[in-house]
Amino acid sequence: MKSTLICIAFCLASFIGFAQETGKVDDALLLDYYQTQRFGEAADYLKKSYTEPITNAKALGQLAYTCNMAGRLAEAEGYYQRIYAIDSTNTPILYSLGSLNLRRGNNQKAETYYKKIITRDTTNFMVYKQLARISFEKNDINAYVAYLQRANRLSPAEPDVASDLSDLYVNMGFADQSEKVLSQAITADPENVVLLNSLMKLQYAQKNWPGTINTCLKLVDNGNNSGAMLTKLGVAYYYTKNYECSIATLLSMDEVAQGETSYYYTALAYKEIKDQPMAIFYLAKTIEAGISPNTASYYGEMADSNEKLFKYKKAIAAYQKSLQFDEKPLIYYSLANLYDSNLKDKKSAVKYYKKYLSLKPPVNKQKNYIDYSKSRVLALGR
C-alpha cells in the first residue's frame, strides 16, 4: 500500500507540472480523484480534457497509468503502445507493457517486452524475476533456472526469488546450492516466513530432523498449521524417537489434510510405543489413502475393453480385480452377462446374477438390469 501511494504521489506531481503548462486540467479535482482512489473517474476526466489525437508522451503516460489503476487494462495498453511508438527505447514503458500483458494473461507478448529490456539493461532484477515466472508457466525449466539464478545474483536477499530458487534446487537434489542461496537471504531477514518454509523443505530433504523440528516450530509460532508442514514435523519427531510428539502432531491435523504419509507415520509411531491395535488401524487408513477411490472403476473399464476384444479371460481377471477394491453391483452384472452370453457358463452366470441382485441395486437407475437378471436366473433353471 505504501509503495502504491508513493507511486500515485510521484505520477500526480509529474502530471500536475504538465497540466500547469497546458492549463487544460483542474489540478485540485484530479488530486481529489487520486487521493480517493477514484481512478475510473480520473481516467474519464482526463480523456475529456484532451482532444485526440494526443501526441504528448506525458499526457499519454498519465492516461495509461490512470486507466491501469482503474483496471481498464486494454485502454492502458493502448496508451502505452502509443508512447512506445514515439520512443521504443523507453524502459519504463516497456516494463509497463510487459506487466500489463502479464495481468491480461498474454505471457508471450509480456516476454517479448521484457526481453527487449534486458538487451539494453542486464541488471534489471524485476525483469529477470518476471521472465522466470513466465518460463515456469510455460514449463521451460532451463530458462526458469537461468532467470532465477540471474535474479538471485542481482538481489540475493530478495525472499521470493531466493525461496523459488532454493525449492528448485531441493527438487533437483542440489542441497548445497539451496543452502547457499537460503543462507544469504535468511541472514538478511531471519524471520521471513517464505524463507523459513523453504528452509524447512531443505532440512527435511537433508534428513536434518532437529533442524526440521526447530524450523517447523517457528512456522507454527507464525500461524502456519498447514498439513504439509505438520506432516514434516510429525515425521521429524518420529525419526528423533519422540513418538508421542509425532502422534500428537500428526493427529492434530484436520482430516482433510491427512494423507498416506501422515497415516503411515502415525501407524509407525504407534508400533514403537507397542500400541498394535492403533498401528493396525492407521496402517489400514494408509492403504485406503494410497489407493485411488476410482481404482475399481478403472479395472471395470479395462475389463470392458478386453471383453470387446474377445479376450474373456483377461476381462474376467480385471472384473475380479475391480471387486477387490469395491463391490459395485454392475461389475457382478457384467461378469454374469459375460459368462451367460459369451462363455455359455450357466452356473457362473447364475452365481453372479444372484450376487448382483443380492446387493439391492437402485431400482430407479437399474430396473432393466434387475428385471433381466431375474429373468435369466429363472431361464437358466437355477
N, C-alpha and C positions, 0 to 999 in steps of 0.2 A: 504494500500500500504506500509506503514511504517513497519507494522508487517511482511509483506511478505519479504521485503528487509532484515530485521533483521534475519529472518529465513534462507534466502539464505546465508547471510554472515556467520551465525553460522555453517550451514551444509558445506559450502565451506571450512571454516577454519578447520573443523574436517577432511574433506576428504583430503585436501592438506597435512595435517600431515600424514595421512595414505599413500597417494601417494608417499610422500617423502621416506617412509620406503620401499615401493615396487619398486620405480623407473620406474613404467610402464606408468605413466600418465604425459602428458605435462601440468604442473600447469598453465602456462600462457594462454594456449589455453582454458583450462577448465574455467578459470576465465573469459575469454572473452565471452564464451558461456553463462555463468551465468549472467554476467553484461548486456548483450544484450538480455536477456530473450529467448535465442535460446535453449530451453530445449530439443527439439526433436533432434537437432544435438548433444547436450551434451550426451543424452542417447545413441545415436548411437556410439558416440566416446568411451564412457565407455564400451559398450558391445564389441567393437573391442579390447579394451585394456586388457581385461581379458579373459582367456580361461576357458570355462566350463570344469568340474563343479567348480563353485565358492563356497567356503565354509567359507570364511571370512565374519563375520557378518557386519563389517564396509563397505566392498565393496558392499555387498548385500543391505545394508541400503542406500548407495548413489545411487545405480541403482534404487532402489524403489522410493526414493524421486524424482530423476530426471525424471523418467517415469511418476510419479504422476503429476509433474509440467508441463510435456509435454502433459498431457491429455490422456496418454496411461494407462488407469486405470486397464485393465486386466493384463498387464505386471507388473505394480506396485504391484498389489495384489499378483501376483506370487512370486515376490521377497520378499515381506513382509511375505508371508507364509513360505518361506524357512528360514527366520530369526526366525519366531515363532517356527518352528520345532527344531531349535537349542536351543532356550530359550523361553519356553512357559510362563515364569513369567515376561517377558519384557513388562511393562505397556505402554510405548510409542508405541511399535509395535502393541499391542492390540488396542490401540486407533486409530492408523493409519488404521488398518484393519477395524475397525468399521466405521471410516469416509469414507474410500474408498467404502465400501458396501452401505453406505447411498447415496453416489453420484451415484452409479450404480443402485440404486433403490431396492437393496436387503436388506430390513429392518430387515428381520428375522435373517440373518447372522450378521448384524450390532448389533442387540440387544444381540445376544449371546456373542459377543466380549465385549461389554460394561458391560454386567452383570458379566463377568469374572473379570473385573477391580474392580467393587465395592465389590466383595467378598474379595478383598485384601486391597482396599482403599475406605473407606466410606466417604472421604472428598473431592472427586473429583467433583467439581462443574460442569465442562463441560460434564462429563459423565451423570450426572443426567439430565442436560438440553437436551442432545441428546436422552436419554431414554424417556423423556417427549414428545419430538417431535414424536418419534416412536409410543408411546402409543396413542397419539392423532390421528395419521394417521390410526391406526388400530381400532380406536373407543373404546379403553379401557379407559373409563373415570376415573374409580377408580385409575388405575395406573398413568394416566396423572396427576391427582390431587396430588397423593402421590409424584411423582417425582418432580413436580413443587414446592411443599412445601419444599422438601428436598433441592433442588437447591436454593430456596429463603432464607432458613435458613443459608446456607453456604455463600451466597453473596446477602444480602438484597438490595444493591444498584444497582445490575445489572439490567438495564432497561427492557430488553426483557422478562426475566422471571417474573419480578415484574408486567409488563403490562399484560402478559398472565394470570398470577395467579389472578390479580385484575379483569380482564374481566370475568374470570371463576366464581369468587365469586359473581360478579354482576349478572351474568346469573342464578346463583343458589339462588339468593336472600340473600346472606350473605354480606350486605353492610358494616357492621362493620369490618369484616375481610379484605374486599377490601380496606377500608380506612386505616387500619393499614399497609397493605403492601405498598400502594402508598405513605403514609406519609414518610416512611423511604427512599424510593427511590427518591422521589422528593426533600427531604431535601438535598440529595447528589447532585442532578442535576435538579434544578428547571426549567430550560429552555428546558429540553428534550421533544421533540415533541411526541415521542412514549408514554411517561408517561402522557403528557397533554391530549392526546387522551383518554387514559384510565380514567383519572380524569374527563373528560367531560362525559363519559358514566356513571361513578359512580354518579356524581352530577345530571345528568338527571334522573337516576333511583331513586334517593332520592328526586326528585322534588325540588331540590335546584336551583331555577330558577336564582337568581342573580349570584350564583357561576357558573352555566352553561354558562350564558352570558359572564362572565369575562374570563372563560377558552376558550370559543369559539373565542372570540376576540383576545386572544393571538395566537390561531391557525391561525386565518386569517392573523395576522401580520407575521406569519411564512410561509405564502403562501398556507395554506390549504383552498381550496374552494370546498371541496367535497360536494356532495349532502347530504350525511348523516349528516355531521357537520352543514351545513346551515339549514337543516330541524330542527335539535335540537335547533339551535339559534333562528329560527323563532318561534318555539313553546314556548321557554323560554320567548321571548319578548311578546308573546300573554298572557301568564299567569302573567306577570308583568304589564299587561294592557297597554303596549306600542304597540298599534295596528298598528300604521303607520310603525314603525320599523319592526314589524312582517311581514307586507305585503311587504315592500321593500326588506327584506331579502329573503323571500320565492320566490318572483318574480325575484330575481337576479340569481336564479339557471337556468342552461341550461335546455331546455325542456326535454332532455333525462334523466336528473337527477330527474325530477319531479315525484311524485307518489301520491298514495292515501292519505298519511298523509300530505304531503305538500299542496295538493289541499284543503284538508279538513280544515286545519288551516288558509289557505288563505281565504276561504269562511267564517269561523267564525270571522276572523278579520274584514272582510268587513261588516258582520252583526253588529258588535259592533260599527262601525262608520256610521251605518244606510245607507249603500250603498247596498240595497237589490238586484238590478239587477246583480251587480257583485258577490254578495253572491250566487245567484241562478246559475250564470254561472259557478262558481268554485265548487259548490255542484254537478252540472251535470258532471263536469270533475272528481270529486271524485268518483261518481258512475261508470263512464266509466273506470277509472283506477282500481277500485275494482273488476271489472268483467273480467274474462279471455276472450280474443278475440276468444277463441275456445269453449266457452260455448255452442253456437248454434250447433256446430258440435257434442259436447258430447251428447246433448239431441237427436240429429238426430240419432246417433249410438244407443242410448238407445231405441229409438222408433223402429229402425230396428230390434233389438234383440227381443223386445216384439212382433213385427209382426211375426217373425219367430216362436215364441212360441204360436201363435194364440191368443195372448192377445191384441185384436184390440183396446179396449177402452184405455188401457194403452199406446198403440202405438200412438193413435191419440192425447192423452194428451201430450205425450213427443214431438211429431211433433209440436203441437201448442206452447209448451213452447220454443222450438227451434226458432220459428218465432218471439217470443218476443225479442230475442237477435239479430237476424239477418235474414232478409228476403232473404234466399237463394232460387233461383228458384227450385233446385232439391228437396227441402223439400216440396214445393207445388206439385211437380210432384209425390212424394212419397205418399202424402196424397190422391191425385186424384186416383192413382193406387190402394191404399188400399180400398177406397170407391168403386171403379169400380170393382175390381177383387174379393175382399173378402167379402164386405158388400152389394154389389149389390145396392148401393145407387146412382142412376144415377144423381140425382140433385146435390148432393155434389161432385160427381166425375167431372161433367162438370164445376162446380164452380171453382174447384182447377186446372183443366186442363187449363181453361181460365186464371186463375191468373198466372199460370206458364208461359203461352205464353205472357202475358202482360208485364212480366219483361224482355222480349227480351233476353233469354238465348243465350250464344255464339253458333252460328251455327257450327263452326268448331269443337267444342267439344261435342255438344249435339244434333246433327242433327237427330239421331234416336229417341231421346225422343221428339223432336219438331214434327217430322212427325207423330209419334204415337199419340201424344196429339191432333193434328189437326184431325186425322182420327177418334179418339174416340169422339171428340166433334160432328163431323158430324154423326157418327153412333148412338150416343145417342139421336140425334134429338133435340139438344138444341142450 
